[in-house]
Amino acid sequence: MCSYSLRSRAACQSTSFEICCLCLRLRRADVGDDAKDKQHPPGFYDRNLSPPDDAPAEDLLYYWERHANTRDRGNPKPSDAVIQRLLAACEAQPERLPPILDLLPDTAAERVKKIYDDARADEGWREIVAYIATHGKMLLHRARDENNESRKSVGPDAEEFYLLDAATGQTQLVAGILAPLQRSGSRFLQPTGKPAEFWAAIPDRSKGQTRVGRYNLKDSSFQPSLVVPSLVFDSLSMWVDQAGATVYIVYEGQLLRLPFQN
C-alpha cells in the first residue's frame, strides 16, 4: 500500500484533489474524531483485537482511523473485505475518508477520486482563493453550483468565504470585501507600502465600470481612489505608479494610462 501513489493517481485526473482533501477535513472537523468517541471503551482500540470483517461499519471506521498509520510496523492492517467496507462507508460519509487514506491500496484510486469529486459537488466548494499570510490561513470560496454532474443545484444561496487553518481543519466564516482576492494568475496584489495594504481593482460588470483603490488584508476593507467607467478589468491587469499618481491598465491589447489622486 502506498498513500503517495494513491493520491498521485487520483490527482492526475483531478487538479482539485488537494482542495477536496481540505474541504473534507472541514466537514470532519465538525464531526469530531476518535478522541470524542463515547461509544467504545479504550480497550476497543487494542491493536491485537481488530473488529471482524462483518462488524458494524461505524466500528470499523473508528478502529481503523486510529490505526491508519501503516508506516508503524506495529499497527494492524485491514483485510481486503474491510477495505471495501471502509470505502463503502466513506461513500456515505466522505468526511471520514482522509484519515484512512494510508490504509488504501493503489487500486482504490478511482474510487477515492469519485468520493472526493462527489463530495466537492455536494458541498459546492469551488476553490482555494489564496493563502492569507497576515492570518496564516487559507481563504476558501464556496458558491452554488448549477452545472455539476448530478444536475442538481448544490451549495449556498449566496457565495461564502472561509478562513481555513490547514493544520487543524478549523474554519471561520468571514465577511467583508473579498473580491480582490479572487484572481487568476500567480502574482499577488501589488503592495501600497503600508502593512497588509494592497492596490486592487474591483470590476462591476453590471455597471460596466471598475473601482481602483486600497485593499486592507487584515479587515477586508476597500478604500476606492478611482472609478474607471466603461472598462472592466481585474487587479492583475493593472499596475499603480504611486510616485507618478498614475494607473497603468492593460486592456484588449492596449496599454492605458490614467491619473488618480494618491
N, C-alpha and C positions, 0 to 999 in steps of 0.2 A: 504494500500500500504506500502511496506517495501523494501527500496532500498538495505538494507543489505542482506535480504533474497534473493532478486533477483540476486544480484551479486554472492552470495554464490552458488546458484543453477546453474548459468552459469559457475562459476569457477570449480565446482566439475566435470564438463565434459571437461574442457579445462584448463590446467595449464598455458596457455598463456593469460588468461583473463586480468590480470593486465597489461601485456605487450601491449595487444591490446588497453587498455584504454589509455596508454601513446602514442601509435602510432596515435590513432585518435585525441588525443589532439594536436599532432604535426601538423596534417593536419588542425585542427580547428584554430590553431594559424595563419595559412596563410590565412584563410577565414575571420577572424575577428569576433567580437561579436556585441551584440546589441548596444554597445556604438558607433559603426561605422555605425549604421543603418540610412541611409539617405532617406529611402523610407517612413517612417512613422513619423508623428508628435508625440510629447511627450504624448499627450492625448490618443494615440493608446494603451498605456500600462496600462490604468486605470484598476485596479483590479476588478472594478464593471462592466466593459464593455468588457467582453471577446468576441473574434470573434465567429461567429456562426459556427456550425459544418461543414457547406459547404463552409466556407471561403477558399481562396487560401492557398495551403499548406505552402507557404513561410510566409504568415501572421501568420499561426498557429505556425510555428517554432519560429519565432521571439517573439511572445507574450508569449508562454509557456516556452521558455528558460529564459525569465525574471522572470517568476513566478513559477519556478520549485521547489523551496524550500517548500515542503509541511509541514515542521515542523513549519512554521509560520502559525498559525491558521487564520490569516487574509488573506492569499493568496487563490485565487480561485483554484478549481480543475477541470480538463478537463473531459468531458463526455467520455463514452466508445467509442463512434464514433470518437471523436477527438483523443483518444489514438491510435486507429487503423490507423488513417490518419497520425499521427506523426510517427508511426513505418514504415508505407509505405514510407514516405518521407525520413526517415533515411536509408532505404534500398538503395535509390538512392544517398543520401548524408551522408554516415556513420560518417563523422566528426561532424555531428550535434547531434549525439546520446548522448555523455557523459553529456551535460548539462541538459538533460531531464530524466536521469535515475531515479531520485527521484519521478517522476510522475508515473512510470510504475508499474503495479501490478505484483505479483509473477508469474501469469500465462503467462507473456510475456517473461519469462526466456529463453525458447527455441528459440524464435525469436530473442531476443537480442544476444544470443550466435552465431546464424547463421550470424547476421550482422557483429559481431566482427571477426568471422572466415573468412568470405568472404573478409572483408576489409584488414585483415592481409595478405591474399593470394594475393590480388590485388596489395598491396604495396611492397611485397617482404620483409617485416620485419621479421627477424628471431629471434633475441634475445636481451635482455639487457645483455651486456657483463660484466659490472662492475660498481660499484659506485666509482668515482674518487674523493677521498677526497681533493686532492690538488686544484681541481676546484670546488668542491661542486656540481658536476653534475653527471648524469648517462651517460655511454657510450653505444650507441646503434649501432648495426651492421645490415646493410641492404645488401642483396645479391639476385642474381637472383635465382628464384625457378622454377626448371624444373619438379617438381614432385607434384604439387598441384592438388587438386581435379578437377579443371577446365581443367586440361591437357594443359594449356597454359603456355608459358614461361613468367613469370612476374618478375618485379624488374629491377634494373640497370644492365648494361652490366658488369661493374666491381664493386666489393664489395665497400661499403661506410661505413664510421663511422661518427657518430654524437654525440656531447655533448648535453644532454638534461637538461634544467632547469625544474625540475618536478613541481616547484611552478607556473611557467608562461607558460609552454608548448613551450617555445622558444628553437630552436635548432641551432647548429653551426656545419657545415661540418668541419671535422678535417682531417689533413694529418699526415704523419709520419709513424713510425713503430708501429702498434697496435697489431700485432700477439701475443706478450707476455700476453696480457690481455684476449685473447681468450683461456680459460682453462676450464676444468671440475673439479668439486670438490669445497669445501667450503673454502679451505685455499688460502690466497692471496700470492703474490710473497714474497720471502724472502728478508728482508731489507739488504742493504750493510753496513748500519751505517751512510750513508750520507743522507741528506734531500732529500726526493722524489726519491731516487735511490734504485733499487732492482735488485737482481740476477734473470736472466731469461734465458730460453732455447728456441731457435727458430729452430724447426725442418724443414728440407728441404727433403721431400720425393723423389723429382725428382733426387736429388744428393745423396740420401742415407746418409745424414750427419746431424749433429745438431751443431749449434753455441751456445756457452755459454758465457754470458757476463753481463755487467751492463746496466740496462734499466732505463732511466730517465723519470719519470711520468709527469713532467712538460712540456717537449718539445717533448716527444715521440721519443727520440733518443736512439740508441743502440750502445754500445761500446764492441765489442767482445773481449773475453780473451782467448777463446779456441775453436777450431773446432774439434768435435769428429766424425771421419769417421766411416762409416758402422753401426752407431747406430742412430735411430730416436726416440726421446723421448721429453717430454714437461717439463715445469718448475716444475710441481708437482711431477715429478719422480726423482728429484734431490735435493741435499742439499749441500751447499757450506760451507766448513770449512775454513774461511779466514785465521785464525791464522796458520793453517797447510798447507795452499795453496793446498787444496785437494777438489775435487768434488766427492761426493758420488751419484751414479746413480743406481736406481732400474730398472733392465731391464730383462724381461722374467723370473722373479722369482729369479734373482741373484742380489747381491749387488756388484757393481763395484766401484773401487776407482781409480781416475785419478788425477795426479798432474797438476797444472797450475800456470802460473805467475800471482800473485795477483797485 
